[in-house]
């Protein structure tokens, strides 16, 4: 019998199966699987995630020649075709190594658990939404998914992610035509942006701290400060200098995005901006700094009094305008200045804030960047968890613990949502 190489059902790594072997252990993730031969894979129902059998289209048929003696007649040269060598895991909840097939009935059960990452996935000229998702009630079955940015329709899902890809230290980003996932152990997995299919894999020396882009490469900075560039086409890697400058991309890091970045108060004076308590009436714990132009937005809460979201636009040390964010009675609102979020595009600043009454949840306001004039203020949802914000010239996307809301940037009206309505 020939030696074949199916894939590990957990991490997708190739498995070497020898003749007569009854089980195999993955050298990467240590998952031990049973070998099952002579049994065709069971096709999963459209509303059920396949968890037992994995397709092995890369496994070639194995031929055995044997002699059968019956009724005194020697029949020689008979050939039996043994096909579909399958690997079955010991438990029924092990993930498949092929892209997950989700029917329409299951698509309605998808929950979104990530900062929305934006890119034109389906090449229709409008940005779409990419991020980590799970089927409701099955958090162990998570995957990266893409949705149409105009309608919210599902575009694709990847293979089910490994446990290490789901840890809090895992980093996800969109770089060029690839979705990059780096797990907490430093394994790099690239997926095709247009389809979600695996493209290439590699390793870095430690878990990732940041992903950015330069000259057709995904640049990954690790916790040990090593910097590695990966060619987007092939995954070929090269070591780069620690001071290599690269462009910010959409990632699950809410403080960085194409067009702006958010910094803490300890970095303000390094950039020539007013310090934490330099602006009268404002304790500026954070600042949104656009990539272009000479205006930055410092925000936090009043120096004295209640925790009301407050923001000031500055040019270097000069204060251009200052005001409160809420469009409702400020004393009914609150804000956590250490985690306060904001987003900026095309001269508009969008900032969410909380209501003191937990039954009222979050609201969000949009301000004109040049003047501070409030353009709109709407209720976002009656939920206390805000996962992330991403923005494009016509839409702002807010993600909660399990749902993404798409709002018109012009007037704040909701266009659609993905996941359970909060």
Helices and strands as residue ranges (DSSP letters): E 23-25, E 32-36, E 62-70, E 73-82, E 86-89, H 104-107, E 110-112, E 117-119, E 128-135, E 138-147, E 154-157, H 163-166, E 171-175, E 178-182, E 187-192, E 198-203, E 208-214, E 217-222, E 227-231, E 237-240, E 247-248, E 256-257, E 260-264, G 265-267, G 269-271, E 283-290, E 296-301, E 310-315, E 318-324, G 330-332, E 333-334, E 343-345, E 348-355, E 362-368, E 374-381, E 388-391, E 395-399, E 404-408, E 414-418
